Amino acid sequence: MKILAAITIVFAVSAGALLGGVLRETTPDGANAAEVASPSMEFFEVQQARDTVGLVQQYQAAVRANPTDAKAMTQLGLAYQQRYRESADPTYLNQAGALFHRALALQPDDALAANGLAALALSRHEFRNALVLARKAQRLAPHSADPYGAIGDALLELGRYEGAFASFDKMTALRPSLGSYARIAYARELTGRPEAAVEAMLLALDTSGGRPEPAAWTLVELGKLRFNTGRLAEARATFRSALQALPGYVYALDWLARTEAAAGRYKRAVAHAQRAVDAVPLPQFVATLADIHRASGNGAAAREQYALIGAIQQLLRAKGVNADLELALFRVDHGIRLKETLDLARRARAARPSIYGDDVVAWALARNGRCSEALPYSKRSLRLGTKDASLYFHRGMIERCLGRDAEAGRWFVRALDVNPHFSLLWASTARKLAS
């Protein structure tokens, strides 16, 4: 019964909210900047001195007083999006979407409502729809920075990097902010400049205005950049700072758990991961906990968590939630129905032709023994110069499968040079094969 209850909660959260990084052991870190369903930064910087609960109450009262007040509806929708970020309660996202639709019906030129719907589409991985909505918002408000962020976010996931980076530059030129600096950080990370990415994320942190959730979110993104370059001590301190900014922040707990596990501190790692799962049993949190149990030798506990993930997968698919890319990677990593998963990976890449779509197909082909077919996809996944240890490891496994052991060894060394702790499942394999 406990597992079934957790599945219900997970589905409610996942279906209406973020799926960025779901089940992906090593995510494209800055991608969460594109997938956080964030409200308008312009709106919240104006309101930064006020608490979100107070804003919700204020705009609820305004909508009750005047049910045709489109502006109040949009503002309430934005406040609901922020409450979701703070609480992970999915009902806020559903309420926000309904309000944006009502606002646009009353006031078709409401750019904030259109951009709010674009953010919701991004969170559901409806990237083509998000692009249409974000471009509508941009047409309605050509001098606003926010639509350019959503446009760039959608273009990134569609593999249209030149246009995405240009959109981020335009956003930053119009209005430097937490959102624009975070996107610049991700662009720099994608193009193989992790130190420059850290610099941009520090600028994002400076613009958080001391508000707990924006500061905590930015600190987690900064910690992930540090983790993915193998700087465990710095990453751990950064995740702890996020928890100081917003106690109990589940994303910080999850990443602190990964960091402690990478350092071999499994008891602490399990405690942090369990807190995240108990608070909000999102699929990525359950996967973290399961992999930590597996790495620590607690196979029974790991199997229980993996069984929960399988049930979540079925529910997500039955309800039409598009998490195919993340689900495919999880299944390939864990050796689950590999032939079937290759088909899933191909479908996911068709909908989301990014470098990470290329990588998942490459890894799925390799795990199915089809390494000659995998190589071109692996090459495409590295076309931006991204310094990602998982991409390097997958390339090494492909080269090894093709019988080129010396070349494979070089890729394993590159992976470990970037981050010797890149995966609880595969880092030890890279170490063995690199030696």
N, C-alpha and C positions, 0 to 999 in steps of 0.2 A: 504494500500500500504506500509506503514512503516513497518508493521509486516512481510509482504511478502519479502521485501528487506532484513530485518534482518535475516529471515530464510535462504535466499540465501547465505548470508555471513557466517552464522553459519555453514551451511552444508559444504561450501568450506573449512572452517577452520577445522571442525571436521573430515571430510572424509580423509583429507590428513595429519592429525596431531595428537595431543594428545587427547586421550580419557580417560586418567587416571583421576579418580574422577568425570567423567561426571555424573551429576545429583545425585551424592552420597553426602548426607548431612554431614556425618562424614566419611571421606575417610581414608583408610590406609595411613597415612601421608607420610611416607618415600617412598611409592610406586612411587611417582613422580620421585624419583631418578632413577627408572628403566624405566620411560616412557617419559622422556623429549627429546628423540631423540637427545641426546647430541653428539656433535662432539668429536673427539678424544681429550682427555685431554692432551695427549702427544703433539699433534699438537699445541693446543692453548697455552700451557705453553711455548713452544718454541717461539710462536708468540705474547706473552702477551703484549709486548710493542707497538703493532700495533693495529689500529682500524679495526674492522671487515669490514666496508665498503671499506677501503683501500685494505684489503686482497682480497675481492671479485673483485675489479677492477683489481688488479694485476694478479690474476689467470684467470680472463676473458680474459685479454690481452694475457696471455700465451697460452690459449686454442685456441684463434683466430689465433695466430701466428703459432701454430702447432696443428692442430686438431687430431693428433695421440699421443699427449703427455698424456699418461695415468696418470702419477703422478700429472700433473697439474689439470687434470679432478677430481681426487680424492680430491686434496686440495681445489678445488673450491666447490666440493660437501660438504666438511666439513664446509667450510665458509658459504655456503648457510644454512646448518643446524643451525649454530650459529646465522645467521641473522633471521631465523625463531624464535629462542628463544627470540631474542631481540624485534622483531616486531610483532610476531604472524601472519605474512603474509604467508598463506599456499602455495603460489606459490614457495616459496623457497624449501619446502620439495619435491614437485614434480620434481623440477629441480635437486635437489640433487640426488634423486633416479635414474633419467635418466643418470646422470653423472657417478654414481657408476657402473651401468650396462655397460655403454660404456667402462669405465676403465677396468672392469673385462674381457670384451670381448677382449680388446687389451693386457691386462696383467693379466692372470688368477691367478697369485700368489700374487695379490695386497690385502694384509691382511686388510689395512685400508678401502678399498672399501667394502670388505666383511663385516667388522664390521659396516660400515656405513649403509649397507642394513639391518643388524641385528637390529640396532637402529631404523630404519624406521619401521621394522616389529613389534618391541615392541610397538612403538607409535600407531600402528593400531590394537594392541591386537592380532596379529598373532603369538602367543607365541611358538608354535611348529616350525613354519618356522623360527622364530628368533633364536631358539636353534640350528637348523641346520646351519644357516648362521654364528652364533657366534662360533660354533665348527669348522667350516671351517676356520674362521679367526684365531682361536687359533692354528690350525694345521699349518697354513701358517706362524704364528709368535708366536712360543711357549714361547718366553721370553717377550712378550708384556703383559702389565697388562690389557688393555682395553677389550680384548675378554672375560676375566674371569668375568668382570662386566656384560656384556651382557648375558653370560651363566647363571650366578646367577640370573639375573633379570627374565629370561625366566623360570628357574626352580622354582623360588618363585611362579609365577603365576600358574604353573602346580602342585603346592602343594608338591614339592620335596625339602623340606626345608633343610635337611641335606646336600644335594649336593649344594644347593644355598649358604648356609653359608660357606661351604668349598671353593667355588669359590670366595666369597668375601674375605676370609682370604688369599687366594692365590694372589688375585689382590693387596691387601694391602702389602703383603710381597714383591711382585715384585716392587711395586712403590706406596708408600703412596701419596695420592692426594685428591683433593676435591671429585672426584667420588668415590674413595674407602672408604673414611671416611663417606660419606653420606650413602653408602650402609651398612657399619658397624652400623651406627646409626639406620637404619631401622631394621636390624637384632636384635639389642638390644631391640628396641621397641616391635618387634613381640614377643620376648621371655620375656616380662614383666619387662624390666629394663629401664624405661623412663629416669631416671637421667643419667645412663650411655649413653643412646642415645644422650642426650643433650651434654655430654662431647665430644662424637665423632663428633657431628655436629659443635661444636665450633672449633674442629680441622679442619673440612672441611672449615669453614669460614676463618681460619688462612691461608689456602692454596689458597684462591681465588685470591690472588695477587692484591687486590684492583681493579680488573676489574669490571665494574658496574654490568653487568648482572649476572655473576657467584656469586658476592657478594649478589645481591638482591635475587637471587633464594635461596641461602643458608640461608639467613636471614628469608625468608618466611618459609622454612622448619623448622628452629629453632623456629620461632614463633608458628607454628602449634604444635610442640611438647609441647610448653609451654601452648598453648590454651587447648590442650587435657588433660592436667593435672590440669586444672582449674585455671591457673595463668594468669588471664585476663590482669592485669596491665602490666606484663612482656611481654605478647604476643602483646598487643597494641603497646608498645614501640618498640618491635622488628619489627613489620610490618611497623611502621613509619620509622625505620632505613632503611628498604628495599626501601621505597619510596625516602629516601634521597640519597641512593646509585644509584637508577635508577628512576627518577621522572616519575610518570604516570604508573609505572609497574603494569599491570592489575591484576596479581595474588596477589600482596600485597594489592591492593585496595579491591579485593574480600574478602580476609581474614580479613582485617581491618573492613570491613562492618559487617562480622559475629561477630567479637569481640564487636563492638559497639552495635549490636543488642542484644548480650548476656547480656550486661550491661544495657539494656533497653533504650539505646540512639538511638531510631529509626530514628529520623530525620537525624542524622549524618550517621547512617548506610545506609539509603536509598540513601543519596548523594554519598557515596563511591561506593555502589553497582551500582548505575546508571552510574557513571563514567566508571566503568569496562565494563558494558554492552554496553555503547555508543562507547567505544573504540574497543572492540572485543566481539560481542554477542555470546560468547561460551555458550553451554547449562548449564554448572555448574554456570556461572555468572547469567544467566537468572533465574535459580532455586533459587539462593541466594536472588536475588531481590524479587522474588515472595514470598518466605517464610518470608522475612522481612515485606513486605506489609501485609501478612496474620497475622503475630504476632502483628503488630501495629494496626490491626483492619481495614485496608483498603482493604476490600474484593474485590472491583471492580478492583483495580489495580493488586491484586494478581491473579485474574481470567484471566486478559489479558495476564499476563506473563505465566501462566500455559497453556493457549491456544497455545502460541508460542512454548512451550516445546513439546506439543503434535504433532505439525506440524514437528518439528525437528525430533522427534522420527520416524515418518513415512518416512521422507526423508532418514534418516540414514539406516533404515531397507531396504528400496527399493534399496539403492545403495550397500547393502551388507557390511556395516561397522559394525564391531562387538563391540557394546557397550551394549550387552544384560544384563550383570551383573549389570551395573550401572542403566540401564533403569528399570530393574526388581525391584531393591531396591527403586528407586524413586516411582514407581507405587505402591509398597506395602506400603511404608510410607504414601502415599497420598490416599490410598484406591481406586485405579483405576483398575477396571476390575480384581478383585483378583483371580478368578479362572483361567482366561487366563494367568495372570501374573505368577501363580505357574508353569505352563508349561514352560514359558519363563525362569524362575529361574532355573528349572531343566536342561534345555538345556545349559544355561550359565554355570552352575556348571560342566557339563560334559566337556565343552571346557576349563574350568578354575577351576580345582578342588583344590582351595586354601581354607584357613580358611574362607575367606570372601565369597567364593562360598557356603561353608557350612552354613554360617550365613544367607545369603540371602534366601536359600531354607528353613532354619528353620523358619525365620520370615514370609516367604510367607505361609508356612504350618500353622503357628500359626494364621495368619490373616484370613485364610480359616477355622479355627476351628478344624484343624487336629493336635492337640497338642501332642498326643502320638507319632505321626510320626515325629513331629518337634524336640522332645527332643534329639534323637541321633545325629541329625545334629548340634544342639546347643552345645552338648558336644564336638563334633569334632572341632567346630569352636574355642573352648577354649583350644585345646590340647597343644598349645605352651606356655600357661601361659600369653597370651597377656592381658594387662590391658587396655581394650577398653570399655568405658562406654556404647557404643551402644550394643556391644555384651552382656554385663551384663544385660542391660535393656531388650533386646529381650529374654534372658533366664528367667528373672523375669516374663515377660508376658506369657511365656510358662508355667511356674510353676503355675501361677495364673489361667490360663486356665484349668490346671489339678486339680484345687481345693486345691493346697498346698499353702495357703496364707502366712503362716509364712515363708516358704522357698522363696517364691516370694519376700516378703518384704526384706529379706536379700540380694537378688540380686539387688533390687532397691537401697538399701543403698550403696552397693558396687559401683554401677554406679555413684551415686551422690558423693561418696567419691573420685572417680577418677576425675570426672569433673561435677560439678553441672550445667554446661551450655552446656552439650553435644549436645543438639538438640533444635532448636527453636520450633519444632513440639511436642517433646515428653518429654522434661525435666520436664515440669509442671506435666505431668501425673506421672512420677516417683516420684516426690515430694509428690503428693497426696497419692499415693499407698504405699509409704514408711512410712508414718506417722500413 
